[in-house]
């Protein structure tokens, strides 16, 4: 299994998190080098750049927005394998539907640049988001006609999307747990979407 400490990370991930918590963590790690964002397609003008159909300023000027998420967009906070990054990425499961697209963007862009130890940070939040908001997850994936986003998320979850209760040697059981949670949170979903959930689980844990 790729993530030797996945159980410990799941315990941390179960702790309730607020934007204020993220704001106070590891503020000394603020940087100014934006080279790591070179493929993000950003102008760094929050009135010009957009996330999910809204200008970035809509999110970062929201008083409830995590300051670390805002600094991620600005290129001042670069994710790494630390607690601040972990806490930032798990904001993707927030119940705040206004800010959630921005936090999802932070996770997606982190998946885009992940390598080495950073790759161990994205799998659990990616899986947790798909489980909690399955219909929203598929809507987001369908917005990318190249299928690249889906493949990146699949690879991330496959590599390090294991929970403490999971036995990585028993992928069928993990798939059952994954599909059960997604279907439970997909009230009123069509038969085609339910079949898609099954296919997604097999893609994640073949």
C-alpha positions in Angstrom: 0.0 0.0 0.0 1.4 3.4 -0.9 0.4 5.3 2.3 1.9 3.6 5.3 0.3 6.0 7.7 -3.2 6.2 6.1 -4.8 5.1 9.3 -3.2 7.9 11.3 -4.2 10.4 8.6 -7.8 9.2 8.8 -7.9 9.9 12.5 -6.7 13.4 11.9 -9.2 13.8 9.1 -12.1 13.0 11.4 -11.5 16.1 13.5 -14.0 18.9 12.7 -12.3 21.7 10.9 -13.1 25.4 10.5 -11.6 28.0 8.2 -10.2 29.7 11.3 -8.3 26.6 12.2 -6.6 26.5 8.8 -5.8 30.2 9.0 -3.7 29.8 12.2 -1.6 26.8 11.0 1.9 27.1 9.6 1.7 30.7 8.5 5.5 30.8 8.4 5.3 28.7 5.2 3.9 31.5 3.1 6.0 31.9 -0.1 6.1 34.2 -3.1 7.4 31.9 -5.8 4.5 31.1 -8.3 6.4 28.8 -10.6 4.6 25.8 -9.2 1.3 27.3 -10.6 2.6 27.7 -14.1 0.1 25.2 -15.6 -2.9 26.5 -13.6 -3.9 29.1 -16.3 -4.0 32.0 -13.8 -3.6 35.7 -14.3 -3.7 36.2 -10.6 -6.3 38.9 -11.1 -9.1 37.6 -8.9 -11.6 39.6 -11.0 -10.5 37.9 -14.1 -9.7 34.3 -13.0 -12.7 32.2 -12.4 -13.7 29.0 -10.5 -16.9 27.2 -11.4 -18.3 30.1 -13.2 -17.6 32.8 -10.6 -14.6 35.2 -10.4 -12.1 34.2 -7.8 -12.8 37.4 -5.9 -16.3 36.1 -5.1 -14.6 33.4 -3.0 -11.6 35.1 -1.5 -13.5 38.1 -0.5 -16.0 36.0 1.4 -15.4 36.5 5.1 -15.7 32.8 5.7 -13.1 31.8 3.1 -10.0 30.1 4.5 -7.0 32.5 4.3 -4.8 29.5 3.4 -7.1 28.7 0.4 -6.8 32.4 -0.7 -3.0 32.2 -0.3 -3.0 29.0 -2.4 -4.7 30.9 -5.2 -2.3 33.8 -4.9 0.7 31.5 -5.0 1.8 32.4 -1.5 1.1 29.0 0.0 2.5 26.0 -1.8 1.1 22.6 -0.6 3.4 20.0 0.8 3.1 17.0 3.1 2.2 18.9 6.3 -0.8 19.4 8.5 -1.7 22.8 6.9 -2.0 21.2 3.5 -4.0 18.2 4.9 -6.4 20.6 6.7 -6.8 22.8 3.6 -7.6 19.9 1.3 -10.2 18.4 3.6 -12.2 21.6 3.4 -13.5 20.2 0.2 -16.1 18.3 2.2 -17.5 21.5 3.9 -21.2 21.9 4.0 -20.7 25.5 2.8 -21.9 25.1 -0.8 -20.9 28.6 -1.7 -17.2 28.1 -0.9 -17.0 24.4 -1.7 -16.2 24.9 -5.4 -13.2 27.0 -4.5 -11.9 24.4 -2.1 -12.5 21.7 -4.7 -10.4 23.8 -7.1 -7.6 23.8 -4.5 -7.7 20.1 -4.2 -7.8 19.5 -8.0 -4.9 21.8 -8.6 -3.0 20.0 -5.8 -3.7 16.7 -7.4 -2.4 18.3 -10.7 1.0 19.0 -9.2 1.4 16.2 -6.7 4.4 14.0 -6.6 6.3 12.1 -3.9 5.1 12.8 -0.4 2.5 15.3 -1.5 0.6 12.5 -3.4 -0.2 11.0 0.0 -2.3 14.1 1.0 -4.9 14.1 -1.7 -6.5 10.6 -1.8 -8.6 10.7 1.3 -10.1 14.2 0.7 -10.8 13.3 -2.9 -12.6 10.1 -1.9 -14.4 11.8 1.0 -15.7 14.4 -1.4 -17.0 11.9 -3.9 -18.7 9.9 -1.1 -20.4 12.9 0.5 -21.4 14.7 -2.7 -21.6 12.0 -5.4 -24.0 13.9 -7.7 -21.9 17.1 -7.5 -18.8 15.0 -8.0 -20.0 13.6 -11.3 -21.3 17.0 -12.5 -17.8 18.3 -11.9 -16.2 15.4 -13.7 -18.5 15.9 -16.7 -17.4 19.5 -17.0 -14.0 18.2 -18.3 -14.6 16.5 -21.7 -11.0 15.3 -21.9 -11.6 13.0 -18.9 -8.2 14.1 -17.6 -9.6 15.3 -14.3 -11.4 12.0 -13.7 -8.3 10.0 -14.3 -6.2 12.2 -12.0 -8.7 11.9 -9.2 -8.9 8.1 -9.8 -5.1 7.8 -9.6 -5.0 9.9 -6.4 -7.7 7.8 -4.7 -6.1 4.6 -5.9 -2.7 5.6 -4.6 -3.6 6.9 -1.2 -7.4 6.9 -0.6 -7.4 4.3 2.2 -9.3 4.8 5.4 -8.2 3.4 8.8 -10.9 0.7 8.5 -9.7 -0.4 5.0 -7.7 -3.5 4.3 -6.0 -2.6 1.1 -5.6 -6.3 0.3 -9.4 -6.6 0.1 -10.4 -4.1 -2.7 -13.8 -5.6 -3.1 -14.7 -4.7 0.5 -13.3 -1.2 0.0 -15.4 -0.9 -3.1 -18.5 -2.0 -1.2 -17.9 0.6 1.5 -17.3 3.3 -1.1 -20.4 2.5 -3.2 -22.5 2.2 0.0 -21.6 5.7 1.2 -22.1 7.3 -2.3 -25.5 5.7 -2.9 -26.6 6.6 0.6 -25.8 10.3 -0.3 -27.2 10.1 -3.8 -30.9 10.2 -2.9 -33.1 10.2 -6.0 -30.2 9.4 -8.3 -31.0 7.7 -11.6 -30.1 4.1 -12.4 -27.4 5.3 -14.7 -25.8 7.3 -11.9 -25.9 4.3 -9.6 -24.2 2.2 -12.2 -21.7 5.0 -12.6 -20.9 4.8 -8.9 -20.2 1.1 -9.2 -17.9 1.8 -12.1 -16.1 4.6 -10.2 -15.5 2.3 -7.2 -13.9 -0.3 -9.5 -11.8 2.3 -11.2 -10.5 3.5 -7.8 -9.9 0.1 -6.3 -9.6 -2.6 -9.0 
